């Protein structure tokens, strides 16, 4: 990803050469005075180039993919060369200190053995030629990189003149849009009211008093978790059960994490570090015993994940329920032998798909927008995730021309499956981000799937990695929080 490589290189240049008080070793070797204008020029051109690339927002063009590869390789190479050069200076300094140390060992016996007689001779490095050697090498690095930058810039201009570009991102609207959106737990589910009532009936209205597992089955992005959350937070469901709990299994499930998360969602237990898995499982069982409980086990991928927690759910014949979401029918069959208590989620029809798109995109009328938008919504094939993502992208656009550009990019797709179409939409949404947000978004990959990420922790990590660009009068945490909000929007 070019954006990450460029962000890292820009930060390295700033840390090594553009600080108000550079490192003494860098100053001593004249790296900055000798190359100051060249360093500043390269830094500016590289930043300008990546920002210009962002403004074009070109997706699916092979020429641009090659350009991104060149830019990424350039950034990685230049950063490596800078770091190797600076590291070599430190190595030489360490060697000099080592030689001085050896000489000092013999100072007290100077009468018997003169320092000059030592077999190790400290090299003289004070000549002008030797002092300028590292800065000459650095200048060559930046000069070569500048030439490559110009070539990439010319390619970008050529692509631009050919007219292959997508819409201009109106990022400034993000703060306004965020205030218009309600939290996920309070949103109404478009087109899912019937399914909501079906699940609620299985949980609280059917007369079976024995414990029942209620699997919700459906492909990724169809809204299983959203439906489960709506039911979980419904007032009539909440009143019906004595105890409720929620846990996420995920594709790479962790037994202890599941047990601790579920136990804490039911009853805060404090520090469980010294408790064994068996202790935690027993505490969970005791919390549910003789209670009419409802537990949601979200995103179950395997029978093993179910086995890790299923023994903690007692059956006291009081109508307790376990609501389970999974992509796989075989997992649903493994957890429940009663097909009457299983539910397969359905894709949205065209009417509900359009209504969801309008709600998420923040539009209420306009025949022109509908002419452009409806074919795009049809390509989403009724998958709520795909509709929501593409609507979020369209919500950032102001004009019909911008809508048409995005529509053309999506229309160029020859994919036929729902998964491939959704991947195309997600890819377009990613490419539409500015480069600093791309890098921050990709950084989220260090966290495990389905983990709740604390904003404060994330902002500190971004800042430490050099992904947050703050001006002189700005606080890094404030800027990082703004990045988080922009990504959420």
N, C-alpha and C positions, 0 to 999 in steps of 0.2 A: 504494500500500500504506500503510494508516493507521499501521501499526506503525513504519515507517521515518520518516515525517513526525513522529510524536509523539516518538520517540526523539531525533530531531534537535532538536526544539523544547525538550524538557526539558534537553538538554545545553547549548543556547544560553542558556537562562535561568540555569542553574547557573554557566556561565562568566562571564556579564555581571553578574549581580546577587546570586548566593548564595555567592560566594567569601568567604573570611575577610578577604582584602585585595582589594577590587574595584579596577578601574582608576581612576587619579586623575581622569580626565576625567568618568567616571560619577559619582564622588563630588562633584566640583566643581559639577556641574549638579544635584545633589540628587535624582538619579533614584531612589536606593534609599530614603533616609529617608522621602521623601514617599509612596512606594508599597510599602514593605516588607511590610506585612501582606497587601496585595492580591497581590503577587508570590508570596509564600509560599503563600497560599491557592490561587491558580490552579495553581501547581506541584503542590501536593498533590492537588488535585481531578483534574487531568489524569492524573497517575500512577495515582490510584485508579481512574479511569474505564477506562483501558486495561487495568489488571489485572483489573477486574470483567468487562470484555469477554472477556479471555482465559479466565476461569473458566467463562463460558457455553459457549465452544467451539461456537458455532452455525454450521452450514455449510449453504449452499444456500437460506437464507431471504432473500428479496428485501428485507425490511425491514431486515435486518442489513447487507446490502450497501449500502443507502442510508445507513445510520448510519455505516458505515465511510467512505463517501465524504465525508459531512459532517465527520467527525472529521479526515480527511486534509486537506481543504480549509481547515479552521480552523487546523490546525497550520502548514501552509505559509504561510497569510496572516499569522498572528501572528508567525512567525519573520521573514518579510520585513519587516514593519512595525518590529519591534525593530531589525533590522540596518540598515534605512534611517535610523531615528532616530539610532542611535549613530554611523553613518557621517557623518551630517550634522553632528554635534558635532565630529568630527575635521576635517571640511571647514572649519568655521568657525574652528577653532583654527589650521589652516594659513593661512587668509586673514589672521588676526590677526598671525601670525608674519611673513607676507609684508609687511604694512603696516609693522610694526616695522622690518623690514629696510630698507625704502625710506627711512624716517625716519632710520635710522642713517647712511645714505650722506651725509646733509647735516649731520650733527652738527658736523664740523670747520669748516664754513663758516657757523656759526650767526650770526656777526656780520653777514655780508652777507645771509643768507637765513634767516629764522627758521623753525623747524620748523612753527610754527602757520600759516605762510603757504603750506605745501604744498597743492597742489590736491586731494590725496588726504587725506581726513579719516578717521581711525580711529574707527569707531563705538564709543560707550560701551555696554558690555554688563553693567554692574555693578548695574543696578537690580534690585530684587527681582522685579518682574514678568517681566523678561527671563530671569532665572535659573530661575524656576519654569515657564516655558513648555514646555521639553522634558519635564519630569516630569509636567506636566498631560497632555501628549499621550500619554505612556507609560501614565498611569493610565487614560486613555480606551481605549487599546488593550486593556489587561487587563480593564477593566470590561465592555467589549463581549464579549470572549472568555468571561468568566465567565458571562454570560447565555446564550451559545450552549452552553456546557458543561452548564448546567442542563437545557436543552432535550434535548440528546443523552442525558443521564443518565435523564431521564424516559422517553424512548423505549426505552432499554435495559431499564428496570424493567418497562415495559409488555410487552415481548417475553418477559421472564423469567416474568412472571405468567401469560402465555399458555402457558407450558410448552414452548416450542420451544427446546430446548437439547440439546446432546450431552453426552458424558461428561466428568467432571472429571479433569483430567490429574494423575496421580500422579508428578510429576517427580522426587520424592525417590528413587524406585526405580532411577533411571538408573544410579547408580554400582554398585548391586548387580547389575543386569542385565549391565552391561558386563563384569564379571568372569567371567560365566558363558559369554560368547561367545568362541569361538576366532577366530583371525585368518582372513581370507578365504582365504588360500592353503592353510590346513590343513583347511578344512571339507570334509565329504563331500558329494558332489552327489546329492541325493535324486532318484531316478528317472532318472538319466543314466548308470548303469553300462554299459548296452549301448552307448550312444553313445561313451562313453570307450574301450571296447574296440575299437570300429570305427575310431576315429581312430588309436589306438595301432597297430593292425594296418596301416593305410595308411602310417604313418611308418616302422615298423621291421620288419614281418614280410613284406610283399609283396616279391617278388624283384627288382623293377626297380632297376637300378643307375644309370639316368640320373636327373638332377635332376627332381623332381616338385613341382608346386605342389598343395597340398591345401586347397581352399577349404571353410570351414564357413559355411553359408548359413542365415540365419534372421532373423526380425523383431527389433526392438529389445526388450531385456529377456528374451529367451528363454534366455540363458545361454551365448552363444557365447564370450565372453571368459573366463568362469569355466571352461568346458570346456577351452579352450585352455591356461589356466593350470594346470589339473590335469594335463593331459598333459605340459606343459612341465616340471613339477616332479616327475613320476613318476621313480622311481629307475631303472627299466629303460630308459626313454627317455634319461635323462641319461647313462647308461653307454654307450648305443649310439652316441652322437654325440661327435665330438671337440670341437666348438665349438657353443655355443648363443647366440642373441641374440633380443632382443625390441624392437619399435618400435610405436608407436601412430600411425596416419595421421590419423584424425579427419576430420570433414566439411570443415573448412577446413584442408587439409593445408599444411605448409610443408616444401619440399624439403630445405633445409639442416638444419632441425631434425630431420627424419627421419634424415638421413644421420649427423649427429653423435650422436643418441641411440642409433642402432643400433651405430655404431662403438664408443661408450663402453660399451654393454652387453656387447660381446664382449671388448674390450681397452681399458682406461683409457688415453686418449691425452693427457691433460693439456690445455693451452691450445691450442685450434684456431681462435682468433679471426683469426689472420693467414693461415689456410689457405683457399683457394678451395673452392667446391663440388666442383670437379673433383679437387682434391687429397684432399679427404675421401673422395670416392667411390673413388679409387684405393687409398687406405689400407684402406678397407673391403674392396675386392676382394682385396687382397693378404692380409688377415687370414683370408679364407675360402678362398683358393686352396690346393688340395691337402689340404683338410680335409674330413672328412665332417661337414657342419654341419646344424643345424636352426635356422631363423629363423622367428619369428612376426611377421607384419605384421598388427596388430590394427586393426579398424574401418576398412576401406577403402571409400570411398564412390564412387571414380571410377577409370577407367582411367588418368587422368593421374597420380594418386597412385602407382599401381603402376609406371608408367613411370619415375617419379623414382628408384626404388631397384632395379628389376628387373635392370638391367645390372650391378649390383654382385654378383650371385649367379652365380659360375662353375659350370660343369658338368664335373666331372672323372670322371664315370662311377663314383662311389663311393657312391651311394645318398643323396645330400644331399636335404633336404626343406625346403620353405617352406610353413608353415602360415599360412593367411590367413583372416581372419574378415570377413564382409561381410553387409549386409542385402539386397544386390541380386544376383539370379542373373545379370544381364547383366554385372556386374563379375566374378563368378566365372568366367563363360565367357570373358571377355576375358583373364583371367590364366592359365587352364588349359583346354587343348583335350581333356583326358582326363576324361570324365565318371565313369570308374571311380574316380577319386581325389577326387571331390566328395562332400560330405555335407550334406544338408538336415536341420536340427535339428527335432525334434518337440515339440509342446506336451505338458505332463504330463497323465496320465490322472487320474481323480478320486482314486484311492488315493494316488498319489504326491503329488498336490496337497495332500491333507489331511496327509500325513506331513510335507511341507515346512512347512506352516503350523504344525503342532504343534511342530516343532523350533525354528522361529524365534520363536514366541510363548512358548516355554518352558512348555508345558503337556503333561501326560502322561495325564491321565484326567479324567473328569467328564462325565456324560451331558448335564447342563444346558448346559455350555459347547459341547459338540458339536452340540446341537440348534440353537444360535444360530450357531455358527461355520461349519458345513458349507454352508449356503446362501450365505454370504459368499464362501467359498472357490470355490464353483461360479461365482460372478460373475466371478472372476478368469480363468476360461476356460483354465486350464492354463498361464498365463504366469508364470514364476518371479518376475520382478520385481514384478508386482502382488501375488503371494502374499506375498513377503518384506516388502514395504512395509506391507501391511495387518496382517501378523503382528506387525511391529515396533510398530505403533500399538496393537494389542490387548495386547501384552506390558506396556504401561504401565498397564493397567486392573486393578482389584482385584475388582470385584463384577460379578454378573450384570446388574444394572441398567445399569452402565456399558457392558458389552458390548452390551446391547439397544439403547442409545442410538446407538452407533456403527453397529450393524447397520441400524437404521432409516434413518440418514443415507445409507448405501450403497444400501439397498433403494429409496430415493426416486429413484435414478438411472434414467432411461429409455434410457440409452445401450445400443447393441447391438454395436458393434464392440469388439474387444479394446483397440485404442488409446484409444478414448474411455473405456472402463471403467478402464483403467490411469491415465488422466489424472484421473479422478474420485477414485481411491484416493489418488494423489499429492497432489491438492488437499486432501483431507480430512486427510491426515497433516500437511501444512503448516499448515492452519488450527488444528491441535491444539497447535501450539507456542506457548509464551508469547511476548509481543511482543518481548522483548529478543532471543530466539533467532530470531524471524522476521527481524528486521533484520540480524542476523549472517549468517543463511543467505542472504538475498537479496544481501548484499555479495559473496558468492562469485562472483556474476555478472561481476565485473571480471576474473576469471582466464579465460584461454583454455580451451576444451574439452579434457578429458583431461590437463590439466597437473597435475603433482604439486605440491601446495601445502605449503610448509614451515610447520609449526605456529608457530614463532617469528615468522616474517614476518607470518603472519596475525594473531597476537595483538597485534603492534605496530600493524598497520594498524587493527584494530578499536578499539584504545585511542586512537589518534590521531583517529579519526573520531567519538569520543565514544559508541561503541556498548557500551562496557564500563562497568558500574556497580559500582564498588568502594566498600566502606565505609571508615571512617577507618583501621582497622587492617589493611586488606587490600591486597595488592599487585596492581596491574592485570594483570600477566602471569599470576599465579596464577588470578585470576578468568577471564581470557580462555581459559586452558587448560581450565578447568572448563566453559566454554561449548562449547569444541571437543568435549570428551568427551560432553557432553549431546547435541549434534547428531549425533555418531557413533552414540550409543545409539538 
